[in-house]
Amino acid sequence: MSQRLDFRGKRWRARYQVGGERIVRTFSTEAEARAWVDLAELRRAAMTFPALLDRLNVTPAGCWEWQGHVTARGYGRLMLDGRKVYAHRVLLALRGTAIPAGYHVHHACRNTRCVNPDHLEILAPVEHRARHRENKNGSSVVHEDGV
């Protein structure tokens, strides 16, 4: 696997190669190009991780709770290609949802172990903080790293 980003004229070009397959895409911003490369990496890595579905438990509320490693703050985490990644971000990538650089993933169900893409929203940091402030009982906490 190899990847490369470069700036050509007014456009960013992202090149990604796995085995003999080479993919080249152009983007208007560097953030879009990086998000696309990250998504391609996660999709490729997740396809080589067959035990992913074995680590999910569906709750009556419809949450897909992560049963693998959980961080101290309650987020599911796994290793892909030697990198620690959040499980909910992997499931979004498998669905084909790119997370732009600097954006946060919000658990609408307020269950940090949930990886159900239908319960996850991609939000700008300002909106993410506002959603957590709206929580009247104070049980949710927004984290600066945007997990």
BAFI-3210 file (N, C-alpha, C; in Angstrom, 3 decimals, decimal comma, padded with zeros to 6 digits):
// residues 147
n [1|2|3|4|5|6|7|8|9|10|11|12|13|14|15|16|17|18|19|20|21|22|23|24|25|26|27|28|29|30|31|32|33|34|35|36|37|38|39|40|41|42|43|44|45|46|47|48|49|50|51|52|53|54|55|56|57|58|59|60|61|62|63|64|65|66|67|68|69|70|71|72|73|74|75|76|77|78|79|80|81|82|83|84|85|86|87|88|89|90|91|92|93|94|95|96|97|98|99|100|101|102|103|104|105|106|107|108|109|110|111|112|113|114|115|116|117|118|119|120|121|122|123|124|125|126|127|128|129|130|131|132|133|134|135|136|137|138|139|140|141|142|143|144|145|146|147]
n.u [000,836|000,561|000,594|-000,029|-000,060|-000,420|-000,073|-001,501|-001,590|-004,598|-005,728|-005,864|-004,246|-004,801|-003,188|-003,476|-002,428|-002,878|-001,538|-001,712|-003,553|-004,269|-005,397|-006,487|-007,480|-008,896|-009,118|-010,584|-009,619|-007,011|-007,818|-010,084|-008,832|-007,113|-009,036|-010,291|-008,188|-007,764|-010,252|-010,136|-008,002|-009,075|-011,274|-009,951|-008,387|-010,370|-011,704|-010,014|-010,418|-012,104|-013,368|-014,815|-017,683|-018,284|-017,785|-019,875|-022,850|-026,266|-028,528|-031,761|-032,515|-031,517|-028,862|-025,577|-023,532|-020,125|-018,061|-015,442|-012,171|-012,405|-012,064|-010,980|-012,870|-015,036|-015,291|-015,284|-012,415|-009,994|-007,279|-005,892|-003,891|-001,676|-002,366|-004,182|-007,597|-010,836|-013,731|-016,310|-015,728|-014,596|-016,811|-018,397|-016,766|-016,868|-019,469|-019,212|-019,003|-017,305|-015,231|-014,695|-011,595|-010,959|-013,606|-016,169|-017,513|-020,701|-022,573|-025,747|-027,457|-026,362|-024,743|-021,648|-020,366|-021,693|-021,753|-023,374|-024,035|-026,357|-026,890|-024,957|-023,543|-021,958|-020,386|-019,600|-017,106|-018,134|-020,921|-021,102|-020,298|-022,395|-024,606|-024,060|-024,221|-026,933|-027,947|-029,818|-029,503|-026,820|-025,280|-023,699|-020,511|-018,496|-015,646|-012,448|-010,948|-012,744|-013,902]
n.v [-001,169|002,185|005,741|009,088|012,586|015,526|018,893|020,287|022,805|024,256|022,287|019,492|016,402|013,036|010,023|006,564|003,341|-000,116|-003,187|-004,182|-002,331|000,964|004,093|007,302|010,471|013,772|016,789|019,754|020,796|020,307|019,019|017,532|015,718|014,332|013,178|011,428|009,618|008,552|007,287|005,367|003,803|002,802|001,307|-000,688|-001,916|-002,768|-004,701|-006,801|-007,717|-009,912|-010,552|-008,431|-008,123|-010,019|-008,777|-007,205|-006,306|-006,256|-004,020|-003,664|-001,034|-000,590|-000,017|-000,823|-002,283|-002,110|-004,817|-005,334|-004,066|-001,265|002,183|004,283|006,271|005,043|004,484|002,317|000,636|-000,433|-002,258|-001,549|-002,280|-001,772|000,592|002,411|002,729|004,257|002,331|003,140|004,956|003,295|001,722|003,712|004,317|001,894|002,014|003,931|006,578|009,515|011,240|014,490|016,264|017,456|017,382|016,126|013,044|012,408|010,729|010,111|008,582|008,675|006,688|005,690|003,347|002,527|001,639|001,818|003,034|004,481|005,797|007,660|010,877|013,227|016,065|019,581|020,916|023,053|022,750|020,194|020,594|022,298|020,573|018,846|020,618|021,084|018,908|018,210|016,756|016,518|014,237|013,648|014,295|016,445|015,761|017,082|015,921|015,014|012,428]
n.w [000,000|-000,846|-000,601|-001,664|-001,578|-003,471|-004,698|-007,496|-009,655|-009,166|-007,704|-005,412|-005,522|-004,900|-004,555|-004,408|-003,707|-003,735|-003,774|-007,102|-007,872|-008,693|-007,692|-008,498|-007,506|-007,645|-005,692|-004,241|-001,881|000,575|002,912|002,096|000,361|002,126|003,852|002,060|001,474|004,041|004,410|002,343|003,283|005,716|004,768|003,249|005,239|007,050|005,590|005,775|008,240|009,537|011,945|012,837|012,909|014,802|017,141|017,929|019,658|019,531|020,908|022,598|022,067|019,584|019,319|018,245|020,120|020,886|021,620|021,915|022,772|024,960|025,491|028,279|028,382|027,342|024,591|021,776|020,551|018,160|016,599|013,490|010,883|012,529|013,750|016,227|016,147|016,323|016,810|015,967|013,962|012,055|011,296|010,133|007,946|006,559|005,705|003,858|004,499|004,679|006,984|007,366|007,814|011,060|011,869|014,090|015,479|016,425|018,871|018,576|020,078|022,542|023,525|024,030|023,303|021,083|017,669|015,527|012,406|011,821|014,145|014,401|013,825|011,697|012,679|012,791|015,002|016,635|016,475|017,571|020,240|021,010|020,845|022,962|025,093|025,125|026,386|029,045|031,448|031,874|031,436|029,259|027,835|025,997|024,091|023,432|021,371|019,570|019,319]
ca.u [000,000|001,268|-000,287|000,691|-000,850|000,353|-000,855|-001,296|-002,394|-005,569|-006,370|-005,076|-004,349|-004,522|-002,912|-003,531|-002,149|-002,886|-001,197|-001,622|-004,612|-003,887|-006,546|-006,097|-008,632|-008,533|-009,973|-010,336|-008,891|-006,148|-008,605|-010,888|-007,925|-006,685|-010,192|-010,500|-007,123|-008,066|-011,389|-009,650|-007,199|-009,945|-012,040|-009,068|-008,010|-011,532|-012,032|-009,122|-010,692|-013,394|-013,982|-015,460|-019,085|-018,354|-017,575|-021,026|-024,036|-027,373|-029,361|-033,167|-032,628|-030,963|-027,426|-024,644|-022,508|-018,809|-017,710|-013,988|-011,510|-013,087|-011,188|-011,426|-014,052|-016,136|-015,342|-014,680|-011,188|-009,348|-006,025|-005,919|-002,584|-000,781|-002,857|-005,375|-008,681|-012,115|-014,609|-017,422|-015,216|-014,427|-018,134|-018,792|-015,970|-017,410|-020,713|-018,850|-019,109|-016,021|-015,255|-013,740|-010,597|-011,400|-014,997|-016,410|-018,583|-021,627|-023,433|-027,089|-028,059|-025,604|-024,081|-020,314|-019,975|-022,496|-021,087|-024,407|-023,922|-027,604|-026,883|-023,783|-023,646|-020,727|-020,687|-018,520|-016,857|-019,022|-022,240|-020,970|-020,326|-023,743|-025,487|-023,796|-024,725|-028,388|-028,294|-030,241|-029,092|-025,370|-024,606|-022,761|-019,376|-017,831|-014,206|-011,766|-010,409|-013,836|-014,296]
ca.v [000,000|003,463|006,881|010,327|013,782|016,639|020,027|020,531|023,956|024,675|021,083|018,490|015,072|011,939|008,740|005,468|002,084|-001,357|-004,234|-003,675|-001,367|002,354|004,992|008,708|011,368|015,168|017,463|021,192|021,146|019,267|018,275|016,543|014,678|013,512|012,398|010,339|008,634|007,878|006,406|004,235|002,953|002,105|000,297|-001,805|-002,601|-003,413|-005,891|-007,875|-007,896|-010,612|-010,699|-007,176|-008,316|-010,846|-007,909|-006,326|-006,817|-005,356|-003,787|-003,393|000,337|-000,537|000,270|-001,919|-002,034|-002,693|-005,755|-005,449|-003,131|000,004|003,162|004,728|007,117|004,207|004,334|001,108|000,882|-001,625|-002,054|-001,819|-001,976|-001,239|001,878|002,369|003,507|004,122|001,383|003,821|005,558|002,206|001,373|004,779|004,143|000,749|002,447|004,855|007,937|010,143|012,215|015,544|016,602|018,411|017,169|015,182|012,069|012,536|009,572|010,642|007,716|008,950|005,454|005,798|002,045|002,265|001,831|001,794|004,265|005,247|006,552|008,540|012,063|013,981|017,455|020,536|020,979|024,006|022,100|019,062|021,141|022,818|019,419|018,345|021,611|020,948|017,780|018,804|016,033|016,610|012,934|013,574|015,202|016,556|015,612|017,963|015,212|014,787|011,045]
ca.w [000,000|-000,818|-000,780|-001,880|-001,839|-004,000|-005,173|-008,932|-010,081|-008,159|-007,173|-004,704|-006,121|-003,970|-005,215|-003,434|-004,405|-002,970|-004,736|-008,461|-008,135|-008,437|-007,764|-008,444|-007,436|-007,407|-004,725|-004,194|-000,661|001,138|003,904|001,372|-000,141|003,271|004,312|001,102|001,689|005,305|004,165|001,547|004,168|006,649|004,029|002,918|006,467|007,649|004,809|006,203|009,663|009,505|013,264|013,209|013,261|016,011|018,302|018,082|020,342|019,241|022,090|022,254|021,560|018,235|019,328|017,994|021,127|020,668|022,679|021,965|023,688|025,172|026,147|029,604|028,197|026,868|023,139|021,240|019,803|017,633|015,867|012,055|010,284|013,544|014,269|017,053|015,544|017,001|016,114|015,311|012,728|011,090|010,774|009,204|006,730|005,830|005,078|002,788|005,000|004,984|008,075|006,998|008,833|012,060|012,257|015,173|015,320|017,552|019,139|018,839|021,092|023,764|023,956|023,430|022,757|019,890|016,378|014,494|011,615|011,884|015,402|014,393|012,976|011,485|013,026|013,027|016,445|017,311|016,570|018,493|021,602|021,252|021,097|024,312|026,043|025,160|027,238|030,316|032,654|032,023|031,414|028,139|027,903|024,705|024,201|022,497|020,214|018,642|019,101]
c.u [000,884|000,256|000,556|-000,308|000,063|-000,592|-000,490|-002,189|-003,301|-006,219|-005,376|-005,297|-003,950|-004,320|-002,831|-003,323|-002,121|-002,625|-001,027|-002,645|-004,165|-005,097|-006,027|-007,369|-008,129|-009,580|-009,631|-009,567|-008,040|-006,931|-009,463|-010,023|-007,478|-007,824|-010,441|-009,452|-007,378|-009,210|-010,958|-008,836|-008,076|-010,760|-011,177|-008,732|-009,183|-011,934|-011,155|-009,331|-012,040|-014,089|-014,746|-016,896|-019,260|-018,221|-018,734|-022,161|-025,152|-028,271|-030,808|-033,381|-032,083|-029,502|-026,654|-023,477|-021,237|-018,444|-016,211|-013,420|-012,286|-012,134|-011,752|-012,680|-015,215|-016,262|-014,655|-013,458|-010,628|-008,075|-006,238|-004,589|-001,645|-001,182|-004,081|-006,417|-009,964|-013,050|-015,743|-016,973|-014,996|-015,768|-018,659|-018,044|-016,493|-018,714|-020,429|-018,944|-017,721|-016,220|-014,234|-012,792|-011,143|-012,833|-015,101|-017,504|-019,423|-022,479|-024,817|-027,797|-027,422|-024,956|-022,708|-019,810|-020,688|-021,705|-022,087|-024,345|-025,189|-027,695|-025,752|-023,991|-022,283|-021,069|-019,424|-018,330|-017,798|-020,409|-022,206|-021,029|-021,723|-024,712|-025,294|-024,288|-026,238|-028,838|-028,581|-029,721|-027,581|-024,636|-023,623|-021,679|-018,760|-016,325|-013,538|-011,237|-011,499|-014,188|-015,791]
c.v [001,236|004,571|008,124|011,436|014,829|017,695|020,303|021,676|024,418|023,490|020,212|017,153|014,039|010,679|007,672|004,170|000,928|-002,475|-003,629|-002,610|000,043|003,252|006,420|009,547|012,784|015,824|018,941|021,604|019,970|018,407|017,204|015,390|013,760|012,636|011,219|009,243|007,853|006,889|005,174|003,276|002,149|001,019|-000,925|-002,608|-003,363|-004,670|-007,071|-008,212|-008,594|-010,718|-009,446|-007,395|-009,184|-010,010|-006,951|-007,045|-005,811|-005,256|-003,574|-001,981|000,477|-000,177|-000,995|-001,685|-002,819|-003,546|-005,990|-004,471|-001,818|000,928|003,539|005,599|006,356|004,033|003,049|001,449|-000,447|-001,250|-002,437|-001,368|-001,303|000,107|001,652|003,277|003,266|003,269|002,093|004,499|004,502|001,836|002,456|004,638|002,977|001,096|003,419|006,310|008,463|011,155|013,294|015,858|017,670|018,246|016,085|014,191|012,125|011,277|010,106|009,839|007,906|007,698|005,428|004,475|001,729|002,578|001,760|003,096|005,112|006,096|007,571|009,693|012,734|015,450|018,302|020,630|021,907|023,392|020,941|019,545|021,652|021,679|018,886|019,320|021,511|019,819|018,290|018,078|015,997|015,298|012,792|014,623|015,255|016,498|016,423|017,237|014,753|013,348|010,981]
c.w [000,000|-001,062|-000,985|-002,171|-002,445|-004,556|-006,618|-009,375|-008,966|-007,464|-006,427|-005,384|-005,071|-004,792|-004,147|-004,198|-003,413|-003,972|-006,112|-008,792|-007,741|-008,670|-007,622|-008,455|-007,199|-006,502|-004,699|-002,939|-000,186|002,136|003,235|000,885|000,988|003,787|003,381|001,288|002,976|005,141|003,372|002,403|005,113|005,957|003,733|004,165|007,065|006,883|005,191|007,672|009,816|010,854|013,695|013,678|014,501|017,272|018,543|018,805|020,101|020,471|021,662|021,696|020,143|018,164|018,988|018,941|020,843|021,874|022,776|022,983|023,746|025,918|027,511|029,506|027,570|025,371|022,710|020,410|019,324|016,898|014,412|011,479|011,287|014,111|015,133|016,411|016,322|016,153|015,382|014,014|011,641|010,476|009,835|007,879|005,902|005,126|003,931|003,195|005,354|006,106|007,721|008,154|009,769|012,517|013,324|014,792|016,592|017,664|019,526|019,930|022,465|024,358|023,281|022,868|021,444|018,618|015,222|013,701|011,616|013,147|015,462|013,424|012,873|011,707|013,086|014,542|017,208|017,515|017,559|019,937|021,956|021,559|022,508|025,379|026,194|026,080|028,651|031,546|032,830|031,960|030,267|028,295|026,514|024,939|023,105|021,267|019,258|018,375|019,087]
res [m|s|q|r|l|d|f|r|g|k|r|w|r|a|r|y|q|v|g|g|e|r|i|v|r|t|f|s|t|e|a|e|a|r|a|w|v|d|l|a|e|l|r|r|a|a|m|t|f|p|a|l|l|d|r|l|n|v|t|p|a|g|c|w|e|w|q|g|h|v|t|a|r|g|y|g|r|l|m|l|d|g|r|k|v|y|a|h|r|v|l|l|a|l|r|g|t|a|i|p|a|g|y|h|v|h|h|a|c|r|n|t|r|c|v|n|p|d|h|l|e|i|l|a|p|v|e|h|r|a|r|h|r|e|n|k|n|g|s|s|v|v|h|e|d|g|v]
***
